[in-house]
Amino acid sequence: MDGRIDIVKKISRKLLIIGILMIIGLTAGYLIGNVENSDLGTTNIVKAEDGIATRIIGAEAALRSLQETNSFNAVMQPGSEYAVMPRLEGELEAVNVQVGDLVEKDQVLARIDAEMYRYELEQAEAQLDAAEAEFARLESGATDEELAQVAAQVEEARISVEGARNEVVFAEEVYDERTPDDMEVEQAENELEQARIQLEMAEKEYRQAELAFEEADDNYQRMASLYEEGAISEQQYNEIKTGKEQARTQLEMAEDGLRQAEIAVDGAETFRDMSLDLYDFRVEEEQMVSQATTQYEAAMAALEGAEAMLAEAERGPTEEDLRAARAQVEQARVGLNMARSVYNDIEIKAPAAGFIAQVEMDAGEMAAPGNPLFYIVNLDEIKATANVSSLYVGQLEQGDAADVNVNGLPDEEFTGRIRSVAPMAGEQGGFPVEVAVSNPDHLIRAGMRGSVEFTIEEAEDVVVIPQDGIFDIDGDRASVFVIEDRTVRIQTVRTGMETENLVEIISGLNEGEQVVLYDHDRLEDGQAVEVVDYESF
């Protein structure tokens, strides 16, 4: 047993000696590693008064130009967009484009049925012909045959006026008789409401009469049994029987009242519905009255003209008549030009080149002024709109360049210029800034999203060092370790513009001076250092 213990002790001592030797070997290897030559060809070991030099990485202050940028989310919008609206009212005869079509300026997009406007054009042409003929007749003087013709025209015009007047009277009578006004519709609604109230009362009275009859009948059945048994007198029995008959009569009257109330409700509903149906025709009937009035006024004007022509023909033309006839010719010519211009508007043309973004109507639908038929967007130029925070918007100006990135087009680079900076914040809190971007190949589509990168601040030929050379930052004051003769010296500097990895040194450091990067907490002022590498930037 004692021998085994001695063997264990000997083995333990050997292991302890081996461990001590291994520690000594590792320490020697570390010291040998520290005395190797540096990248700059310095001596193996650099010492200061207080020990071995600390290995560091340095950088050299240099002159550079800095840009501080900031990126904001943006929505791509068309540079310009147009709502195409017809100038005339009428049925669409044809729609020639669809969404996505590229159209040129003045391209015909749709056409309105021309029948009514062709008639107006022909009428204007006829009026000009008539005015010119009248002027020629006045100049040459009227013959007996012409006088007879003018008189016949007057009579025909009188007949037309009478017919037009009758049409106006008829249209007004139809409008007055068939078209209820708002008050009449409201009265019909009120009558229906009153009928429904009467129906509810009649139903209530019927239910009460029904309950009264049931109660009288039960009472009668009970008293009839008692009467047969001789428990009550015949007079009492007859009174009970009479009460039942009276309750039956009341029930029948209540039932009649209920049927009448139901009939009244049905009638009120029918009258109300008819009033509403007629009320819906108000616009059409108003238009009928308006058209009849217009025709009457036109007929009156024609009659007055015919009568004037007859009077002129009978007395012969005067210079004043000739001037008036010339004016009529000119007025008819103006009317013809206007009718021709209106007729030309049956073709709805593109106001500018671009893509059809929306088509609001199909052929056969009714177009009207003020209701857009198409929306056209011009994608030759895109507006990238970003909401910029109040912190940066004051540093942006119209005309400044900006980089635009578009989601979905990662390989494309776009540069634009600020078109406008909103003076007031939008609903989302930021200030809308529009950047105009040239888009000749139409790669960017309206509605795409991306970002706009603005240059917030620029500085040229300033002293800069990497951000990793700065420590003890306090506002625009900070510290660096300046490398001098293999030692470091703490230097306070004033900083300026900063980018992702560089910082501007306004004062405290000159171009060419070297500073320590990283691990500043391992260093002290005057400490010996060994520069193992210089980082470029």
Protein Blocks (a to p, Z undefined) as FASTA:
>chain_A
ZZmmmmmmmmmmmmmmmmmmmmmmmmmmmmmmmmpccfkopafbdcdfkbccdddddddd
dddddddddddddddddfbdcddddfbdcddfbdcbdehiacdehiafbdcdfklmmmmm
mmmmmmmmmmmmmmmmmmnopafklmmmmmmmmmmmmmmmmmmmmmmmmmmmmmmmmmcc
fklmmmmmmmmmmmmmmmmmmmmmmmmmmmmmmmmmmmmmmmmmmmmnopacfklmmmmm
mmmmmmmmmmmmmmmmmmmmmmmmmmmmmmmmmmmmmmmmmmmmmmmmmmmmmmmmmmmm
mmmmmmmmmmmmmnopafklmmmmmmmmmmmmmmmmmmmmmmmmmpccdfbgcddfbdfb
dehiacdehiafbdcddfkbccddddddfklmmmpcehiacddddehilmbccddddfbd
cfbdcfkopacdddddddfkomacghiacdddddfbdcehiadddfklgghiehjaccdd
ddeehiacddddddddddfkbccdfbhpaehiacdeejklmpcehiacddfbdcdZZ
